[in-house]
Amino acid sequence: MNNKSKGLGDSIEKFTKATGIKKAVDAVAKATNTDCGCGKRRDTLNRIFPYDRD
């Protein structure tokens, strides 16, 4: 896995994992049998707010 963030979405994901927020969100999503939408949100934020513009 590449540790370099492509954009804002990756940075937010790293923050939520480090603080335990991601684990809590995943637990609620599992308990309610719903998708949290985290991956889609991350990809959208990376596309809108990229760090490298190649």
C-alpha positions as CSV (number, residue, x, y, z in Angstrom):
1,M,0.0,0.0,0.0
2,N,1.3,3.4,-0.9
3,N,1.3,5.7,2.2
4,K,1.4,8.9,0.1
5,S,-2.0,10.6,0.0
6,K,-3.4,11.3,-3.4
7,G,-5.7,13.9,-2.1
8,L,-7.9,15.2,0.7
9,G,-9.9,12.0,0.9
10,D,-6.9,9.9,1.7
11,S,-5.8,12.3,4.4
12,I,-9.2,12.2,6.0
13,E,-9.2,8.4,5.9
14,K,-5.7,8.3,7.6
15,F,-7.0,10.6,10.3
16,T,-10.2,8.6,11.0
17,K,-8.2,5.4,11.2
18,A,-5.6,6.9,13.6
19,T,-8.3,8.3,15.9
20,G,-10.6,5.3,15.9
21,I,-13.4,7.1,14.2
22,K,-13.3,4.6,11.2
23,K,-13.7,1.6,13.5
24,A,-16.7,3.2,15.2
25,V,-18.3,4.1,11.8
26,D,-17.7,0.6,10.5
27,A,-19.3,-0.9,13.6
28,V,-22.4,1.2,13.2
29,A,-22.6,0.4,9.5
30,K,-22.4,-3.3,10.2
31,A,-25.0,-3.1,13.0
32,T,-27.4,-1.3,10.8
33,N,-26.6,-3.4,7.7
34,T,-25.8,-0.3,5.7
35,D,-22.8,1.0,3.7
36,C,-21.1,4.0,5.3
37,G,-20.1,5.3,1.9
38,C,-16.6,6.0,3.0
39,G,-14.8,4.7,-0.1
40,K,-17.0,6.6,-2.4
41,R,-16.6,9.8,-0.4
42,R,-12.8,9.3,-0.2
43,D,-12.6,8.9,-4.0
44,T,-14.8,12.0,-4.6
45,L,-12.7,14.1,-2.3
46,N,-9.5,12.9,-3.9
47,R,-10.8,13.8,-7.3
48,I,-12.0,17.3,-6.3
49,F,-9.0,18.1,-4.0
50,P,-6.0,16.3,-5.4
51,Y,-2.5,16.9,-4.1
52,D,-0.6,16.1,-7.3
53,R,-1.8,17.5,-10.6
54,D,0.0,15.4,-13.2
